[in-house]
Each structure stands twice: as C-alpha cells, then as structure tokens.
Amino acid sequence: MVKFNQKAKKLRKKYPRFFYKSYSYRISNNNLEMSFNFHIEPGISFSPKVIIKGINGRRINAIGEKVMNNFVFHLGMIEIPSYWKAVCSPEIIIEAGSLDVFQQNWWRNLILNGMGQFFFENKINFRNSNFLSIKAKGKSSGLLYTRKLNNKGFLAAVGGGKDSAVTLEILKKTKKNLSCFSLNPSASSLGMMKAAGCSRQISISRIIDKNLLLLNKKGYLNGHTPFSAYLAFLSVLLGVLFDRKYAVFSNEHSANEGNVEYLGRIMNHQWSKTFEFEQMFRQYSKKYLAKDMEYFSLLRPLYEIQIAKIFANYPKYFLLFISCNKAQKTNSGRYKPSGKWCGACPKCLFVYLILYPFIDRNILKGIFKQDILNKKELLPVFLELTGERGFKPFECVGTKKEILSALYLSLEKNRDLNLPFLLNYFKKNILPKYPNLKNESKKLMISWNKENNLTSIVKDDILRMLK
C-alpha cells in the first residue's frame, strides 16, 4: 500500500485554489514580451515572463489582437503546471479567459498525464475523484488563426542533443528554408543551429518567477513538469509569428515507453514526447490555435539507437551536442549550469552506450572526457537501464530492448579488444538470458513505427539514411 505524502495533503488544504488571473503582451525593441499573473489563495503570487526576440511589429498587427490574445492566453495555460505543482491546489480557476468543456477536460488530462513522475516521486494520490477540477470564469477575447501559412520551410525545435542534430540534417536535405528556435538557448543549441546553417535562429527567454524558486528552497512541492508540451504551444505561436506551416520536433518512438506503474497507471517521464500527446495536441491546435499549422515529430518512426547510428555520420556535431540534464540544472537558481557531460547520470550512460557501436571508442571518450562504460560505480544505473532491477530511470532514455541491442552490437564491434567493465558485465551476466538478441537487434535496426505524422517531404530522406 502506498503511503501518501502528508505534506502534500496539508498544502492542498491550506491552498485550495490556484488562479490564472491575467496575461499581457507588448512589443518592445523588436521583442514580444509576454507576462502572466497567477495567484494562490492565500498570499502567493507569481508573474513569469516570456520574451521572443526579433519580432516584426507589422506582423503582430496583421495577425490581429484577438488572435494574439488567444496565443498568449494559451502560453499562460501551459505555464500553470510549473507553479501549481508547488501546492497542488484542488481547484484551478481560469479568470484570464474562457475554456469550453472539451478544453477543461483536455487540460485536466494533460496535467494528470504530464505530471505523472511528479505524482509518483512526491507520493501524491492523483486518482482521488476530487483531486483536481479546472473551472473557467473569464470571458473569451481570443480567436483561432484561420489563415494559410507558408509551407515552403520548416520551423525546427533545437534542444542541443543528438536528436536535434539528426532532425536538422534531414530537413536540410529537403532544400527548403530552415528556421530554428531554442528556449533559453544553451551553447550547444546555439552552436548546433549555426553548424546546421539555419536561415533564421529564433531565441526565446523564459523567465521563472523568483517566488517559485524561494518556495522550492522552503521545501514546497517540486518536480518534473511536461516541458515538451510547453514547447509545443510555443512552436505554434512561433509558426504564426514567423509564417511557417511546419513545427518540427525530434521526439522518437522510444518515448512511448513508460517508466513505472503507480496507482494503476503507467508513469512516463517523456509523456509529452509521446505519440499520444502528439495526437492530442494536433487536434487541440487545429481547433483552438492555428487551423493550418502542422505540428509533428520527424523522428517518431525511429528508436533512439537508430537515431544514434545516423548521428554517427555527422562528426561536426560531436563536440557541440550535449544531452546531460545535470549539465543544464541550476538547483533552483543556486548555481549556473555546467554545460558539460557529468558522466555519472543515467542520461550520460545511456547516450554513451547507444553511440558506442557506431563511433570509435577513442573519439567517444574524447567527447565525454572519460570512458563511461568503464565506471564500476554506474553498475546500479546500468542494471536499471537493462531491466535487471528496479525500473527505467526517469530520464529521456531508450527502451530496454534497444539498450540490450546496443550492448550486443558493441560486443560484436569489439570482439578482439579489452572490454570496459560494464560491457564485460553484460557479456557474462546478462547476454546469456537473451539467446535471440542477434536477430532481435537486426530487426530493431530496420524497424519503422507507422504511428507518425510525417509529411512525404521528409519520409524518403529518413528511409535512405537508415540503409
């Protein structure tokens, strides 16, 4: 039986209602500045901001005030989980705008699914029928954007990892205009956009309210939120602002696999990267945001290991990319992100081992500044990744079967070499349990997930790269 978090119960009782009070936007020095006002009864307020740089004021005027109001209102909606999570108020009351019954249910569903890891790690009973209600009491001042968008180019989200690099290279092959955007861009994402030759590099700053950071330090509830859902809403706004029909992401087939069961539901760290969310969002976007906008993930048909094989063909990104989440963390604003592979987390180990079959190991050690597969202290994490104990770590890592395949392919590549500790452990203790791994690995490396929203423009290019 789960022992639920008593702190969460007390906070929910003390702070029963979360309000989305208002939003605003203005053009200042060619920047679009958006602000949101949230309030938690009693006595807690937040005013986060988002700034999109390089905006043409005439484009804003052409879009129209009511359409802009609708976009900014929705960007405020997707900000809510980051602030609501501090106390998990039973009621979310929307005063900044209106939501119909479908929208209220949609947003409740997003929070319940997208916050799964948060509920699990904080031991919160989200299955209680009275756990969360969303009520809209504001007046509608927004409109769906119904005009046609320019279909001669792509707008690609760039996070700085190997997946982004592969997406950029595939899009370049279409010979269409390539625009890129990055939220609070890191050195790796900026370098990647430059290396890919993006014709337009859109920079966005998301400014977290300091009051939330103070609450984190005081021990209020904290944890994972559906960040990729935030990027989805942002991408549609950017598509309209910069007249781009296709918002392209790099979420792969592997993201569909969850991590652990909790209260009868599978919790997935990557839920807002799944095909389920992609379908949900596409429906919502076309009905409530921009009718002509096409949001999709370019890498949806592929597993992470297939993407790693493609990435190995582009050495210009080897010293640019970084996927380590610890490299980007600030510990609630207490220090600056390191911007380096830590070499000690599940993400570092995962990326290292799926690249190992395809990149010379001396080059790989040069990228990570260490041989991660030779670190004995990572055996517990290794056992979680391979399904030998516990559950899959709450990180953006691949499925158990592709991790096993990566290890098998690594053994095949390094038959005559001294094996690093973790690869040797796999050979002696895990490989004997999987007598069909050779055939399964071959099938996996040519697999193609048919659940995707790819356009014909890019499908053939991906298939050629897999050969």
Secondary structure, DSSP 8 states (H G I E B T S, - for coil): -----HHHHHHHHH--EEEEEEEEEEEETTEEEEEEEEEEETTEEE--EEEEES--HHHHHHH-HHHHHHHHHHHHHHHHHHHHTTT--SEEEE-SS---HHHHHHHHHHHHHHTHHHHHHTT--TTSTTS-EEEE-S------B-S----SEEEEE--SSHHHHHHHHHHHTTTSEEEEEEES--HHHHHHHHHHT-SEEEEEEEE--HHHHHHHHHT-------HHHHHHHHHHHHHHHTT-SEEEE---GGGGS--EEETTEEE-TTGGGSHHHHHHHHHHHHHHTBTT-EEEETTTTS-HHHHHHHHTT-GGGTTT----GGGT--TTTTS----S--SSSHHHHHHHHHHTTTS-HHHHHHHHTS-GGG-GGGHHHHHHHTTSSS---SSS---HHHHHHHHHHHHHHTTTS---HHHHHIIIIIGGG-TTHHHHHHHHHT---S-----HHHHHHHHHHH-
